[in-house]
Amino acid sequence: MNLFTVLGRSAVIGALACLLMAMGAVAQAEIRFYKLTKHGGLKRQVFMRNDDKPGCHNTSGMRKVHRIAVIDFTHCSVYAEKDCKDKSVLPAYWKKKPDRKETKLTIGSRWYLNPDENIKVRAWRCVK
């Protein structure tokens, strides 16, 4: 094996490493909502405008939510009333553990509003 072959391989490996690091650095911030189906499965709530933007956002109509995923936001909160009224903030449980109730949901995909049913959500607020 000559020096040119070794340097060529090193350059390719280095370029791939840089590309992978850059892809990880541009993760899209997003909050995702899932509802529990009548068969016990999860269905993602689609067409949630502004789910990738920080701030307070109202849902289009009332949404029934069972599970929440927070991606690349510092934290998010969900509300039973429009306009993110503090009195209507909904607690969520991490990994269905009732002793870990929070109103500021940090990054993760295992936040449950209720372990067995859907809960009505009218708004959410996320902080970047």
Residue pairs with C-beta under 8 A, 6 or more apart in sequence:
27 71
27 72
28 52
28 71
28 72
29 52
29 54
29 71
29 72
29 73
29 126
29 128
30 51
30 52
30 69
30 71
30 72
30 73
31 48
31 51
31 68
31 69
31 70
31 71
31 73
31 76
31 124
31 126
32 44
32 45
32 51
32 68
32 69
32 71
32 109
33 44
33 45
33 48
33 51
33 63
33 65
33 67
33 68
33 121
34 42
34 43
34 44
34 45
34 65
34 66
34 67
34 68
34 69
35 42
35 43
35 45
35 63
35 64
35 65
35 66
35 118
36 42
36 66
36 67
36 116
36 117
36 118
37 43
42 66
42 67
45 63
45 65
47 60
48 59
48 60
48 63
49 57
49 60
50 57
51 57
53 126
54 73
54 126
54 127
54 128
55 125
55 126
56 83
56 84
56 123
56 124
56 125
57 123
57 124
57 125
58 82
58 83
58 122
58 123
59 121
59 122
59 123
59 124
62 120
62 121
62 122
63 120
63 121
63 122
64 118
64 119
64 120
64 121
65 78
65 113
65 118
65 119
65 120
65 121
66 112
66 113
66 114
66 117
66 118
66 119
67 109
67 110
67 111
67 112
67 113
68 76
68 78
68 92
68 105
68 111
68 112
68 113
69 108
69 109
69 110
69 111
70 76
70 105
70 106
70 107
70 108
70 109
70 111
70 126
71 107
71 109
72 107
73 107
73 126
73 127
73 128
74 106
74 127
74 128
75 104
75 105
75 106
75 126
75 127
76 104
76 105
76 124
76 125
76 126
76 127
77 84
77 89
77 90
77 103
77 104
77 105
77 124
77 125
77 126
78 89
78 90
78 92
78 105
78 113
78 121
78 123
78 124
79 85
79 88
79 89
79 90
79 121
79 122
79 123
79 124
79 125
80 88
80 89
80 90
80 119
80 120
80 121
80 122
81 87
81 88
81 122
81 123
82 122
82 123
83 123
84 123
84 124
84 125
85 123
88 122
89 103
90 103
90 113
90 119
90 121
91 101
91 102
91 103
91 113
92 101
92 102
92 103
92 105
92 111
92 112
92 113
93 100
93 101
93 102
93 111
93 112
93 113
93 115
94 100
94 102
94 108
94 110
94 111
94 112
95 110
95 112
96 110
96 112
96 115
98 115
102 111
105 111
113 119
113 121
